Amino acid sequence: MIFDDISDFAAALPRMRAIAGIDLGTKTIGVAVSDGMRSVATPLETIKRRKFGQDAEALVAILTARDIAGLVLGLPRNMDGSEGPRCQSTRAFARNFNAVWDGPVTFWDERLSTVAAERALLEADTTRKRRAEVIDHVAASYILQGALDRLRHIEAD
């Protein structure tokens, strides 16, 4: 099931199970996971994109192996908040993925997540080559951490 509202997503999640965050790019898919308490996002890996079926299979394998309860997809809105072609592509991916994985899916505004990830990697004095290797799953962890922080606020209400 796909939820546009993160409060509805939160209600659909089973307790004490991890969730995953996805930074969906045109060439790669960055994946990050939370701990079971849903307090910390950790960058996991980057999947090289091929065809949807292969991408979905790789993603389902990760979600199944880690007993992931829900999925947060980064939604690449324009800087003015509007949705362009990349948002449409992300929403289409979510609809298609929903047919092969039955966990709850929601979206999180990913504006500037890659910029924040790049800045953090530069501050850590990461080489250009290494930054290129890890940027996508580090960006996914920024997306996931934002959603985790919001979920914690929802649960407190």
Backbone as a ProteinNet text record, in pm:
[ID]
protein_1_A
[PRIMARY]
MIFDDISDFAAALPRMRAIAGIDLGTKTIGVAVSDGMRSVATPLETIKRRKFGQDAEALVAILTARDIAGLVLGLPRNMDGSEGPRCQSTRAFARNFNAVWDGPVTFWDERLSTVAAERALLEADTTRKRRAEVIDHVAASYILQGALDRLRHIEAD
[TERTIARY]
83.4	0	88.7	49.9	126.2	52.5	125.9	68	135.7	55.4	111.5	132.7	50.7	59.6	141.3	246.9	335.2	266.4	162.1	86.4	13.3	-42.3	-109.8	-7.2	109.9	219.8	258.1	270.9	308.3	206.1	78.4	-27.4	-22.4	28.2	33.8	156.7	253.7	378.1	363.3	414.9	419.5	526.1	510.6	604.8	735.3	841.9	971.7	1032	1009.1	1072.8	1133.1	1243.9	1317.1	1241.7	1275.7	1226.4	1347.3	1324.3	1432.4	1402.6	1508.9	1497.5	1564.6	1506.8	1556.8	1580.2	1699.6	1729.3	1732	1623.7	1604.1	1662.6	1773.8	1835.2	1810.6	1856.6	1838.4	1937.2	2054.2	2155.8	2176	2138.3	2158.1	2040.5	2034.5	1936.2	2015	2013	2077.8	1983	2035.8	1953	2011.7	1925.3	1963.3	1858.6	1898.2	1805.3	1810	1701.3	1697.1	1722	1740	1743.1	1597.7	1577.7	1443	1363.5	1434	1365.9	1329.3	1376.2	1352.4	1404.5	1528.3	1585.9	1702.2	1777.1	1896.4	1894.4	1921.9	1933.7	2080.3	2106.6	2242.6	2250.9	2345.9	2363.8	2398	2340	2363	2438.9	2377.6	2443.4	2379.6	2447.4	2396.5	2377.2	2258.9	2226	2240.7	2316.2	2324.9	2194.3	2130.6	2002.5	2020.4	1926.6	1919.2	1775.8	1706.3	1564.7	1485.5	1359.8	1280	1276.7	1254.4	1245.1	1369	1485.9	1611.9	1630.9	1595.9	1606.4	1515.3	1391.7	1294.1	1338.9	1392.7	1440.7	1553.2	1647.5	1758.6	1707.3	1611.9	1556	1475.2	1393.8	1314.8	1407.7	1517.9	1613.9	1669.1	1701.6	1752.2	1644	1523.8	1414.3	1376.9	1377.5	1343.8	1452.9	1578.6	1691	1698.8	1657.1	1667	1533.8	1431.8	1299.4	1247.7	1251.7	1210.2	1057.8	1003.3	858.3	796.3	872.8	818.3	927.9	887	981.7	951.8	1056.5	1044.8	1122.2	1050.5	1112.4	1134.7	1255.1	1282.4	1207.3	1133.6	1056.4	1129.2	1184.8	1268.3	1187.6	1128.3	1050.4	1142.7	1083.5	1156.6	1176	1268.6	1297.2	1176	1081.5	961.1	851.9	883.6	789.3	701.1	704.6	622.1	682.4	601.5	647.2	668.5	786.8	821.1	829.1	894	905.3	974.1	1072.4	1141.3	1048	959.3	860.6	764.1	722	631.4	697.8	826.2	901.9	911.2	934.2	942.2	807.6	700.2	566.3	533.5	575.9	553.9	633.1	757.2	838.1	765.7	712.2	641	520.7	443.5	326.9	369.9	473.3	521.5	580.4	655	718.2	613.4	505.2	396.4	334.9	349.4	296.7	384.5	510.7	601.9	640	607.5	637.5	516.3	470	342.7	353.1	470.6	484.8	437.8	412.3	370.8	485.6	448.9	544.9	496.7	590.2	556	667	646	742.3	794	916.8	976	1045.4	1019.7	1080.5	1232.9	1297	1441.6	1521.9	1456.2	1530.8	1655.3	1765.2	1895.7	1956.6	1898	1957.3	2093.7	2107	2235.8	2338.5	2293.9	2384.2	2434.1	2343.3	2381.6	2476.3	2449	2536	2674.5	2678.9	2806.7	2886.5	2818.8	2884.7	2942.4	2864.2	2911	3032.3	3029.3	3142.7	3266.6	3247.5	3360.9	3420.5	3333.4	3380.8	3457.3	3420.7	3489.5	3616	3648.5	3768.7	3771.4	3654.5	3641.4	3694.5	3765.9	3820.4	3707.5	3735.4	3636.3	3584.1	3673.2	3634.8	3541.3	3575.4	3493.6	3359	3357.7	3230.8	3137.5	3191.6	3109.8	3050.2	3124.7	3078.4	2967	2971.3	2879.7	2772.5	2780	2690.4	2542.2	2505	2363.2	2307.2	2381.7	2324.4	2342	2435.7	2443.8	2325.1	2291.4	2173.1	2046.6	2039.3	1923.6	1912.2	2026.1	2020.8	1970.7	2002	1947.4	1795.6	1750.1	1605.7	1538.8	1594.8	1536.3	1539.9	1649.4	1659.2	1553.1	1527.2	1421.2	1286.5	1258.3	1131.6	1125.8	1237.4	1241.3	1212.7	1272.9	1250.1	1103.2	1042.8	900.2	814.2	846.9	771.7	778.2	894.6	909.6	818.7	807.1	720.6	573.6	536.9	398.4	363.6	455.8	430.9	420.5	485.5	481.5	346.9	277.8	148.8	39.7
-117.9	0	125.4	222.4	346.7	457.4	528.5	636.2	767.8	868	1001.3	1073	1039.6	1101.8	1011.8	1065.3	984.4	938.4	1009	965.6	834.6	822.6	698.6	585.4	619.1	522.2	471.5	563.3	527.5	430.7	454.8	369.6	229	216.4	86.7	4.1	66.8	-2.8	-89.4	-212.3	-292.7	-235	-254.1	-198.3	-278.2	-208.1	-269.4	-342.3	-289.4	-343.8	-229	-256.9	-155.7	-114	5	51.2	89.3	103.7	137	268.4	336.5	460.1	439.3	498.8	481.1	616.3	630.9	745.6	690.5	715.3	657.6	750.3	710.2	788.3	723.3	787.9	730.7	617.6	621	517.9	426.6	473.6	394.9	410.3	316.7	323	314.8	422.6	422.7	365	277.8	211.9	237.1	274.8	291.5	217.7	175.7	104.8	166.2	146.9	193.8	75.7	106.1	2.1	-33.9	-138.1	-182.3	-80.1	6	109.4	230.7	229.6	337.6	472.1	470.2	595.9	643.2	551.6	589.1	526.8	609.1	560.9	531.8	418.6	378.8	352.9	416.4	388.2	240	176.1	32.8	1.6	29.7	-1.8	74	66.8	127.5	17.7	15.1	-82.4	-13	-72.2	-20.5	-53	49.3	27.1	-45	-136.9	-206.9	-196.4	-307.6	-304.2	-308.9	-263.5	-258.3	-392.7	-501.3	-633.9	-669.8	-641	-670.8	-577.9	-450.6	-354.9	-397	-432	-471.7	-599.6	-692.8	-818.8	-793.7	-707.9	-675.1	-605.7	-515.8	-442.3	-534.2	-620.5	-714.9	-807.2	-848.9	-935.7	-866.1	-738.5	-661.6	-647.5	-609.4	-586.2	-714.9	-825.8	-955.2	-1000.7	-990.8	-1035.5	-958.1	-831.8	-746.9	-730.3	-805.2	-800.9	-657	-587.1	-446.5	-437.4	-349.1	-336	-234.6	-133	-28	39.7	115.1	176.9	325.4	407.8	552.1	587.1	634.8	673.7	824.6	865.8	1008.3	1063.8	1171.7	1235	1361.8	1359.5	1471.8	1591	1664.2	1783	1892	1981.4	2099.5	2191.9	2285.5	2374.3	2457.2	2481.7	2556.9	2466.2	2337	2242.9	2170.3	2211.6	2145.8	2010.6	1929.4	1798.2	1797.5	1753.5	1745.4	1600.7	1579.2	1444.6	1342.6	1385.9	1291.3	1243.2	1330.1	1288	1186.7	1212.8	1120.1	984	984	860.2	785.2	858	797	738	810	759.7	635.5	634.1	517.4	397.5	422.5	315.9	258.1	345	300.5	213.4	255.6	177.2	40.2	37.6	-89.6	-177.9	-117.3	-193	-249	-175	-217.7	-349.3	-379.5	-504.3	-624.8	-601	-712.4	-718.8	-615.3	-612.5	-555.2	-623	-582.2	-496.3	-446	-357	-216.3	-136.5	2.3	86.6	178.4	267.8	411	501.7	643.6	723.2	853.5	941.8	1044.1	1089.2	1193.3	1293.1	1420.3	1526.6	1516.4	1492.1	1471.5	1592.4	1708.3	1825.9	1846.3	1863	1890.6	1774.2	1654.5	1541.4	1504.3	1508.3	1475.6	1583.8	1709.2	1819.1	1799.6	1763.8	1740.8	1621.9	1516.4	1398.1	1433.1	1508.4	1550	1633.8	1725	1811.5	1728.7	1632.2	1547	1465.3	1414.9	1336.1	1422.7	1546.3	1638.5	1671	1693.7	1723.2	1604.9	1483.4	1363.5	1337.4	1430.6	1421.7	1294.4	1260.4	1142.5	1175	1080.8	1103.9	1113.9	1178.1	1194.5	1057.8	962.9	827.9	762.2	769.3	708.3	779.6	913.3	988.1	937.9	916.6	869.1	731.2	650.2	514.7	514	607.9	601.9	710.3	809.6	925.3	886.7	788.6	754.3	691.2	598.8	540.6	631.9	724.4	825.7	921.9	959.6	1044.7	972.4	840.8	761.7	766.7	768.9	775.4	912	1018.6	1150.8	1152.1	1092.6	1083.3	1005.3	887.6	802	868.8	936.1	999.5	1109.1	1184	1285.2	1221.8	1110.6	1040.7	981.2	925.3	868.8	975.7	1092.9	1203.3	1243.2	1247.1	1281.7	1172.8	1046.7	935.2	939.5	972.6	980.5	1090.3	1200.6	1310.8	1268	1191.7	1143.2	1050.3	960.3	864.2	933.9	1048.1	1122.1	1192.2	1218.5	1290.4	1203.9
0	0	0	-78.7	-90.7	-15.7	69.9	148.9	114.5	79.7	57.5	189.9	288.9	420.5	513.1	569.6	655.2	782.8	827.7	945.8	916.8	796.7	756.4	742.6	689.3	677.7	816.6	912.7	1049.4	1109.7	1084.3	1138.6	1078.4	956.9	888.8	925.9	992.7	1027	1152.2	1145.5	1268.2	1361.8	1489.3	1585.9	1588.1	1627.8	1652.6	1531.6	1413.4	1294	1215.7	1152.8	1077	951.9	902.6	772.8	687.8	559	466.2	396.1	356.3	279.3	144.8	42.3	-93.7	-159.1	-217.7	-303	-444.9	-518.3	-650.7	-756.8	-814.1	-920.4	-1055	-1161.1	-1294.6	-1321.2	-1255.4	-1276.7	-1157.1	-1038.3	-916.3	-820.6	-724.8	-617.1	-486.7	-410.2	-279	-176.7	-89.9	11	149.9	242.4	382.8	466.4	585.7	673.8	813.1	886.4	1024.9	1117.5	1243.9	1345.5	1378.6	1457.4	1492.5	1572	1646	1723.8	1636.5	1514.3	1417.9	1466.6	1518.9	1564.4	1478.7	1417.3	1341.2	1202.5	1102.1	964.1	934.4	870.7	835.7	686.2	617.7	474.7	457.1	356.4	338.8	210.3	96.5	-29.8	-144.7	-258.9	-381.1	-484.3	-543	-647	-781.7	-873.3	-1010.7	-1080.8	-1138.8	-1206.5	-1338.2	-1362.6	-1490.6	-1537.4	-1545.9	-1579.2	-1449.7	-1454.5	-1332.6	-1261.2	-1335.1	-1274.1	-1195.1	-1249.5	-1181.2	-1060.7	-1077.2	-967.1	-851.9	-885.2	-784	-713.3	-789.1	-730.7	-630.3	-666.4	-576.5	-450.3	-468.4	-355.3	-262.9	-320.8	-241.1	-162.2	-222.3	-153	-28.1	-40.6	74.1	180.7	138.7	233.7	307.5	235.6	296.3	392.3	349.5	433.2	563.6	560.7	680.2	752.2	708.6	772	782.4	670.3	663.7	660.8	744.2	758.2	663	620.6	535.6	456.9	357.1	264.5	248.3	260.1	241.2	114.4	14.8	-112.2	-114.5	-146.3	-160.3	-279.5	-259.6	-366.6	-410.9	-532.8	-578.6	-629.6	-536.7	-574.2	-628.7	-705.7	-751.9	-631.8	-642.9	-530.4	-487.5	-578.2	-542.3	-482.8	-466.7	-406.2	-506.2	-631.6	-732.8	-770.9	-837.3	-881.1	-1031.6	-1072.5	-1213.3	-1259.8	-1373.4	-1431.1	-1338.9	-1260.7	-1171.1	-1060.2	-1012.2	-911.7	-972.3	-1095.1	-1163.6	-1179.6	-1212.6	-1228.5	-1094.9	-986.8	-853.5	-813.2	-839.2	-806.4	-890.2	-1016.3	-1101.9	-1049.2	-1005.4	-946.8	-824.5	-739.5	-619.2	-656.3	-756.5	-798.7	-850.3	-933	-987.5	-878	-785.3	-677.9	-582.5	-564	-477.1	-525.2	-652.7	-708	-672.2	-637.4	-606	-457.7	-381	-237.1	-166.6	-62.3	-2.9	123	154.6	269.6	238.3	341	320	262.5	174.4	107.9	125.3	152.8	159	91.3	82	17.3	117.5	95.6	179.3	88.5	110.5	30.4	40.3	-71.6	-68.6	-115.3	-128.1	-171.9	-86.7	-152.8	-91.6	-12.7	-18.9	54.3	-3.7	-134.6	-196.4	-164	-158.8	-122.2	21.8	112.5	251.8	263.3	187.3	189.6	136.8	27.7	-30.9	68.5	134.5	232.9	348.4	397.2	507.1	464.5	342.2	293.2	273.3	229.5	215	351.6	450.9	586	644.8	601.5	649.1	567.5	478.6	396.3	310.9	255.5	170	31	-28.9	-163.1	-264.6	-376.6	-482.4	-528.7	-546.4	-591.9	-490.1	-363.5	-259	-247.2	-260.4	-256.1	-365.2	-485.8	-597.5	-567.7	-494.9	-462.2	-357.3	-263.6	-148.9	-145.2	-232.9	-223.9	-223.2	-305.1	-316.4	-189.5	-128	-5.9	115.4	109.9	215.8	201.8	78.5	55.4	101	76.6	121.9	273.7	342.9	489.8	537.2	463.6	498.3	479.4	370.4	344.5	457.5	487.9	590.6	728.1	761.3	892.5	908.3	802.1	807.1	835.9	769.4	791.3	931.9	979.1	1115	1220.2	1201.6	1295	1296.4	1180.1	1170.9	1234.4	1209.2	1267.6	1420.1	1474.5	1619.6	1675.9	1601.9	1643.4	1638.2	1534.5	1520.4	1636.4	1671.6	1779.6	1915.3	1930.2	2056.7	2076.9	1965.2	1974.3	2030.7
[MASK]
+++++++++++++++++++++++++++++++++++++++++++++++++++++++++++++++++++++++++++++++++++++++++++++++++++++++++++++++++++++++++++++++++++++++++++++++++++++++++++++

